[in-house]
Each structure stands twice: as structure tokens, then as C-alpha cells.
Amino acid sequence: NMPYVNIKITDEGVTEARLQRLIEGTTQLLVDTLGKNPATTHVVIDIVSTDHWGVGGKTVTELRREQAAE
């Protein structure tokens, strides 16, 4: 029973420190809620450009631009 968690996030505000916290926190969540062994818990983070992530027919880049203009 090796849990595998795949997280997909946009590239906004991503730092090595934040990625490390995300990996640690996700692992701890599985330990706390499901009793999983942290040594066999896999966390994979896919970082996607906002140009390649769409919501409501627009890229996140477009949406952020529109929000900034408001």
C-alpha cells in the first residue's frame, strides 16, 4: 500500500520552500488521516504554466490580466 498523490498547480508563486512544505504537509495528511507510512508515501507535483491552464474557456494568464485591469 504505497499511496501516490499527484498535485497539479500553476507556476504562480512557486518556490522550493513552498514545494517542500506542500510535500511535507501532504505526506503528513495521509499519515494523520489514513495511518499511511510516510516512507512509502509518494507525492508528485506537476507545475503548469498559466498559459497552459484553462478555466471557463480562457487561460489563467488571461484571467489574471483581466483581474488586474478591474
C-alpha positions in Angstrom: 0.0 0.0 0.0 2.1 2.8 -1.3 0.0 5.9 -1.5 0.6 8.1 -4.6 -0.7 11.7 -4.6 -0.4 13.8 -7.8 -0.9 17.6 -7.3 -1.2 19.9 -10.3 -0.6 23.6 -9.6 0.0 26.7 -11.7 3.5 28.2 -11.7 2.4 31.3 -9.8 4.4 31.9 -6.6 6.1 28.5 -6.7 9.4 28.4 -4.6 11.4 25.4 -3.5 10.4 26.1 0.1 6.7 26.1 -0.8 7.1 22.9 -2.7 8.8 21.3 0.2 6.0 22.4 2.6 3.4 21.0 0.2 5.2 17.7 0.0 5.6 17.5 3.8 2.1 18.6 4.5 0.5 16.2 2.0 2.5 13.3 3.4 1.5 14.2 7.0 -2.1 14.4 6.0 -2.0 10.8 4.8 -0.2 9.8 7.9 -2.8 11.5 10.2 -6.0 10.6 8.3 -5.2 7.2 6.9 -2.4 5.9 9.0 -0.1 5.7 6.0 3.6 5.1 6.3 5.5 8.3 5.3 8.4 6.3 4.0 6.2 4.8 1.3 4.1 7.8 0.5 4.8 9.4 -2.9 3.9 13.0 -3.7 4.4 14.3 -7.2 3.8 17.9 -8.1 3.2 18.9 -11.7 3.8 22.6 -12.2 1.9 24.1 -15.2 2.3 27.4 -16.8 -0.7 29.7 -16.5 -0.6 29.8 -20.3 -1.4 26.1 -20.4 -4.2 26.0 -17.7 -7.7 26.9 -18.8 -10.8 27.9 -16.8 -14.0 28.9 -18.4 -12.6 28.9 -21.9 -9.7 31.3 -21.0 -6.1 30.7 -19.9 -5.3 31.6 -16.3 -2.9 34.2 -17.8 -5.8 35.9 -19.5 -8.0 35.7 -16.4 -5.2 37.2 -14.2 -4.7 40.0 -16.7 -8.5 40.8 -16.6 -8.5 40.7 -12.8 -5.6 43.2 -12.7 -7.4 45.6 -15.1 -10.5 45.7 -12.8 
